[in-house]
Amino acid sequence: MHEWDRVVQFSLSGEDPFYLTFSKGTVTISDGTHEKPDLTLEGPEDVFYRLMTGELDLMRAFMLEQFKFDGALRDAARFAEIGDAVRGSVKFPP
């Protein structure tokens, strides 16, 4: 995610809000609501878990209106790359 300096806000049902700040190839997570995120993702927590684990395709989930986003489409598509990176470095429980 080099050269992708963005703030991604998460509003997941049943969870407290949090956001990720991507800057110069690093990412930090913060609790709360950012004043001016570049991208906001909203929906059920289980949908985002399944997106991150690869069980659910981003475009399919979007077309089926399983989540909403506010921001540039290219940022939402770029964010999908995070799921690829997560799957490559983290072992999820079965």
PEFEN-V99565 format. One record per helix or strand of 3 or more residues. SS is the DSSP state (2 for helix, 1 for strand). FROM is the first residue (numbers start at 1). TO is the last residue. Records with the same first field share a line. If there is no record, write none. Layout:
BEGIN
SS=FROM-TO, FROM-TO
END
This chain:
BEGIN
1=6-13, 18-23, 26-31, 39-44, 67-71
2=45-53, 58-63, 73-89
END
